[in-house]
Amino acid sequence: MANEITEVTRRSIIDYLTASGANWAGRLPEDEFLARLYDLTVLPSTDHRLTDASGDIRQHRFNFADWPDDWVFYDSRFNLLRASDEAFLRFLCETIHPVVRPDSAEAREMAAVYSRELKADGWQIIERRQISGRPVFIAERIHGRTDIFEEPTGWQKVDRQLQEVRMYLDAADSEEQCQAVGLLCREVLISVGQAVFDPNKHKSLDGIIPSSTDAGRLLDSIFETELHGGPNEEARAHAKASLRLALALQHKRTADYQTAALCAEATVSVVNLLAVISGRRRRPG
């Protein structure tokens, strides 16, 4: 799928960040900031002495400081000049997230500049809600309200995998690509199950201890424990129905876009339900 946000716009935003002196990582160390968006342990190192991007960044930005401040924008591993619109926009929104940039006035000023530059390509950065009185921003198309991603859950691996699901779904136009969406959804459910499951708290219904890759058993145990009792019957049924739908569609041999989209929606529903149950989705503000 062709990008709507041109290289001209991207370079203008990068020039603004460089000229203004606004540190793109905010108050976070650069490797910690990037770990919110990427799995640095699987990205390669450009230094033969190191094993992955995480070590690379520590070495060249903290130990030797021999990379320029704007290095991330021209690093091929992140490819921000030509990455998907979704990846580029998520990077921008992360630079003004309250965890990264607690100064609300500064964050709003940066969001306004981003929107001014993005306007020609049909996008804007808007304030969606607040955390502890500080603004949280999302990217939105100017014509028609289309949020390209929701506020992250905080489970970094799950959030990264959900972004991949959305990107693959947007680009899917063959049976194989639709099947790939299902496989990615399976990985999301495994990851969120591993993040939430507590063997001391969540007991298997049949007495079999779930393996770390058995998403069905892991999540079934969580929902039965966390949503037990008559008052939670409907919520429990909805949660388990979403899980069954996601698991069933992952393995459908004749995959098409509708199947892939339903699988993605069911998977996101399961993740959001778990985020609510575990206290990661709370009242805004």
ZIKAKA-V401077 format. One record per backbone hydrogen bond with DSSP energy under -0.5 kcal/mol. CO is the residue of the C=O (numbers start at 0). NH is the residue of the N-H. E is the energy in kcal/mol with one decimal. If there is no record, write none. Layout:
BEGIN
co-><CO	CO>
nh-><NH	NH>
e-><E	E>
END
This chain:
BEGIN
co-><3	5	6	7	8	9	10	11	12	13	14	15	16	16	20	22	24	28	29	30	31	32	33	33	37	38	38	39	39	42	45	46	51	52	53	54	55	56	56	57	57	58	59	59	67	69	70	71	74	74	78	78	83	84	85	86	87	88	89	90	91	92	93	96	96	99	101	102	103	104	105	106	107	108	109	110	111	112	113	114	117	117	118	121	123	123	125	125	128	129	130	133	135	135	137	138	139	141	143	145	153	154	155	156	157	158	159	160	161	162	163	164	165	166	167	168	173	174	175	176	177	178	179	180	181	182	183	184	185	186	187	188	189	190	191	192	197	197	200	203	206	210	212	213	214	215	216	217	218	219	220	221	222	224	228	229	231	232	233	234	235	236	237	238	239	240	241	242	243	244	245	246	247	248	252	255	256	257	258	259	260	261	262	263	264	265	266	267	268	269	270	271	272	273	274	274	275	279>
nh-><5	9	10	11	12	13	14	15	16	17	18	19	20	21	22	25	27	32	33	34	35	35	36	37	39	41	42	52	53	52	47	49	55	56	57	58	59	60	61	61	62	63	65	66	70	72	73	74	77	78	81	82	87	88	89	90	91	92	93	94	95	95	96	99	100	26	103	106	107	108	109	110	111	112	113	114	115	116	117	118	120	122	121	141	125	139	127	137	135	284	133	130	127	128	125	147	123	143	145	140	155	158	159	160	161	162	163	164	165	166	167	168	169	170	171	171	177	178	179	180	181	182	183	184	185	186	187	188	189	190	191	192	193	194	195	196	200	201	202	206	208	213	214	217	218	219	220	221	222	223	224	225	226	227	231	232	235	236	237	238	239	240	241	242	243	244	245	246	247	248	249	250	250	251	254	259	260	261	262	263	264	265	266	267	268	269	270	271	272	273	274	275	276	277	279	280	278	281>
e-><-0.8	-2.2	-2.7	-1.8	-2.1	-2.4	-2.8	-2.0	-2.3	-2.4	-3.0	-2.6	-0.9	-0.7	-0.8	-2.1	-2.0	-2.5	-2.5	-1.7	-0.6	-1.4	-1.6	-3.0	-1.2	-1.6	-0.7	-1.0	-1.0	-2.3	-0.5	-2.3	-2.0	-2.6	-2.0	-2.4	-2.5	-2.3	-0.6	-1.2	-2.1	-2.6	-1.0	-1.3	-1.7	-1.3	-1.5	-0.7	-1.3	-2.6	-1.3	-2.0	-2.4	-3.0	-2.4	-1.9	-2.1	-2.6	-2.1	-1.6	-0.6	-0.8	-1.4	-0.9	-3.5	-2.7	-1.0	-2.4	-2.6	-2.1	-2.4	-2.4	-2.1	-1.9	-2.7	-2.5	-2.2	-2.1	-2.6	-1.6	-1.6	-1.7	-1.9	-2.2	-0.5	-2.5	-0.6	-2.4	-2.8	-3.2	-2.1	-2.9	-2.9	-1.3	-2.4	-1.1	-1.8	-0.8	-1.0	-0.7	-1.2	-2.9	-2.4	-2.4	-2.5	-1.8	-1.8	-2.3	-2.2	-2.3	-2.9	-2.6	-2.3	-1.4	-1.1	-0.6	-2.1	-2.2	-1.8	-1.2	-1.3	-1.9	-2.2	-2.4	-1.9	-1.7	-2.0	-2.3	-2.1	-2.6	-2.8	-2.0	-2.5	-1.9	-1.7	-2.7	-1.9	-3.5	-0.8	-0.6	-0.5	-1.4	-1.4	-2.5	-2.7	-2.3	-2.2	-1.7	-2.7	-2.4	-1.9	-3.1	-2.1	-0.9	-1.1	-2.0	-3.1	-2.5	-2.5	-2.5	-2.5	-2.2	-2.4	-2.0	-2.6	-2.4	-2.4	-2.5	-2.6	-2.5	-1.3	-0.7	-0.8	-1.0	-1.3	-2.6	-3.1	-2.5	-2.4	-2.4	-2.6	-2.6	-2.3	-2.7	-2.2	-2.1	-2.3	-2.7	-2.4	-2.3	-2.2	-2.0	-2.6	-2.5	-2.6	-1.3	-1.3	-0.6>
END
